[in-house]
Amino acid sequence: MSIRKNVLIIDDHPMVGATITATLKESPLIADTFSVSDPKDALALMKLHYIELLILDIELGNTDGFSLYRRALLNGYNGKVLFLTAKQANHCVRTATKLGAQGVINKSENLENISLAIESVLRGRIYFPHDECQCNDQDLDQILTEREFTVMGYLVKGLSNKQIGEKLFISNKTVSTYKTKIFEKLGVDSVILYGLPVFCQRSIY
């Protein structure tokens, strides 16, 4: 039986938080859902409760979700984060990726997709919209090495460790080591075929 997680929604529009909270009410993956609109309240609540997923709006009035997340990290937060955005801005995905986020989803998505994104992250996967991934080579190189990127590309295509080893002339054990390092860097524990953030615009060939 999976352990239910505590989720904190931070959005300066209370209706957004209330709607997502209602949507997640029946999720078997979630224990308690908290919702706040003020960043200070969010930081205070995180000291009182063990939060395992932040659902964090990037646009927060006088501040921004990225800055708040950095503050949370400095305060010791070690859970996951899914960023919300109302914009179709590529830099949001790039910045979120560099911060080690597990996902970004647009508020314009229907509630079913938002719920899917949240549950995907809770299950240890990542969720980034494919059409918003415009990472350039410099961004990729800051996350993975060239060989790690190549291995990840084959994993996304569904190849086994043995098949990857044969293509790259390396052992299964070496592939497994690369796989572990990749997942650690991306903060996930499995491959999801939906829009991996750093593999959208670059070929492995």
Protein Blocks (a to p, Z undefined) as FASTA:
>chain_A
ZZddddddddfbfklmmmmmmmmmmpckbcbdcddfbfklmmmmmmmpccfbdcddfbgo
jacfklmmmmmmmnopabdcddddfbfcfklmmmmmmnopabdcdfkbcfklmmmmmmmm
mnopacddfklpccdfklmmmmpcfklmmmmmmmmnopafklmmmmnopafklmmmmmmm
mmmmnopabdcfehpaklmmbcfZZ
